Each structure stands twice: as structure tokens, then as C-alpha cells.
Amino acid sequence: MEKRYQVFVSSTFLDLIDERRAVMQALLELDCIPAGMELFPASDEDSWTLIQRVIDDCDYYLVILAGRYGSLDATGVGYTEKEYDYAVESGKPVLGFVHSNPGLIPAKHTDVDPQLREKLAGFRKKVQLKQCKSWLTPGDLGTAVTTSYARLIKTHPAEGWVKGRYAKTTEDAEKMTRLLEQVRILEQELSALRTAGVRDTSMLAQGGDPVTLKYRVEAASQGELREITVAWNAAFQVFGLACIELASGLDLYRRLSAWIADHFERGKTSVSITERSMDKLKLQLYCLGLIEKRIIEVAAGDKAQPVSVWALTDNGRIALADLVAAKKGMRVTPQ
């Protein structure tokens, strides 16, 4: 699914027209959606309220500093610094770009007022405390934005924007919220056990304990809903073999569905395990400390895309080996 990120570009304006153009061009080439103050000049409270909303909607925030501090609000704070402070307070990932040699900036693009110079110096130091790069020319700035942004989206993945036809329905969003809440609760419980130094999972269903799985047989009339009861070890074996080299949620779904078809439907029908049964398996095996979720980077054209996958934990690898590894004296028959 194609996803684009919105980036708020903050700076003074008339003195940095070429620089802003270079930044906008760099962001567009990175498939970003730039948002800037030229669309809504920050001259009154209504405009400031609008800017706050736009920053809230953006995934990342970028500020450019050169020789001017910019216009002030009623309290004497520059609007550019005000935008920066709001982005930081809102938890937005920020990138700063400061001119490497202010002495080379033409006089017409620098502040004459000593107070404004002092405010700019303080703002510059503030920006340099976070992720910050220097630049000398608009070309330098565009290159710095490209490299810094590519690194930022890897270290600080954001929600992004997708086309309307890919957007989730309200029902999907509610279902996802419920599942995320279940995962959050289970993660808290697991974290509490680890913090207390307790790894006792004896009270959880596992091993030879039964688990009921539901699936639909698509070849049957209107996708007949059926169910089977198997041991947790049997389900884990299918999961584990899939996760030896990492597996996506779709990989696990296909493995489980194919396993049910081969073992319980004689391989003659198209089988689809239900989403609820899949979630039950993943959450239980996660709580047992046998599988875990990871985020990896995969190539997507000339860029890397973060992808969620499932993997075996150390305990999971040991448990899988106990289940499937050939023992001494055991005859192994290829299947």
C-alpha cells in the first residue's frame, strides 16, 4: 500500500524563498506532502490556530534558520520559534537546518535589531540541541533534507497518509482498536511477569491442551463454517516452522489454512481459517513466550519500507526443536 508522509516546513519567508523551493522540491521527490506557512500567514490568533491544526496533522516537522528571526507574536516570541516549540511539545519528530556561516548572508537578509539577533542566536542553539544539519547554499540544503529525512523515517516511523480507496472502514478501525487493546493488555501482563522475574506460564493452555479452531470451507455452500479441536503443540508446530525465517501475518494465515485443508479436509477444498482463530493462536503463543513481533526493513523500489513480521523467540526455537527434531533411533520418513 502506497503511503505518503506530510512534512511541515517552517522558516522565515521572504529571505529564504530559494531555500524553501529547494526543500519543497526535495520533499516532493521523496513522495512527501509539504505543508508551509505561505499557505496561511501567521499574523493573528485565527491563523495560529490553523497552523497548530496543520502541524497536528503532519507526520514530521522541519525548520530552516538563516539570518532572520522573523515576525513576533504579542508576547515577543517569533512565529517560527513558536511553531518549533509547538511541534516539539506535540511530540513530532523534528529536523533542523541552520546556515553554516551566517557572516556570508547578505545584509538585506539579516536582522539589524540587536534584540532580534539575540533571539535568533538563542533559537539557533535550541534547534542545534536536536537532530540538526548545517547548509550553505540552497543545493546543500536540498541534499541535507534528503539524507536526513531518509534516516528519520527509519528511526521514527509515522502514520502517514494513504489514498481513500485503501483507507480502512469504520468497522475495520474498531476491530483493529479492539485487537490492539488486547495486545496492549497482554504486553503489560507479560512485562509485569518479566519485571518481577517470573516466567511461570503453567496456568496458560499449552502443549497437549486442546484448542478449538474455526474455518470456512469455500467450496461448500456459502462458505460453511466448521471447527476442529487440536493440541496447542500441533498449532504451534505449524506456526514455528513458518517463523524459522520470519513470517508475515499473511504467511501464517496461508500455512494454517493449508494445514487444516491437508489434515482435516483431505486437501480437496479451499479452506480459510477465521480471523478470530488466527488472533487467538497468535496471542496465546505470544503470551507463552514462543513467538514475538518484529519490525524489519524491506526494499520497496529505491527505498526501505518497515514491515511487521512474526519470529520465534529463544524459548520458541527450543520448544520447536523438542517437537520436530529427529531423535536418536527414530526413523525419519520424508513427507
Secondary structure, DSSP 8 states (H G I E B T S, - for coil): ---B-EEEEE--SGGGHHHHHHHHHHHHHTT-EEEEGGGS---SHHHHHHHHHHHHH-SEEEEEESS----B-TTS-BHHHHHHHHHHHTT--EEEEEES-GGGS-GGGS--SHHHHHHHHHHHHHHHTSSEEEESSHHHHHHHHHHHHHHHHHHS----B--GGGS--HHHHHHHHHHHHHHHHHHHHHHHHHHTT----TTS--TT-EEEEEEEETTSTT-EEEEEEEEHHHHHHHHHHHHTT-B-HHHHHHHHHHHHHHHHSTT-S-EEE-HHHHHHHHHHHHHTTSEEEEEEEEEETTEEEEEEEEEE-HHHHHHHHHHHS--TT------
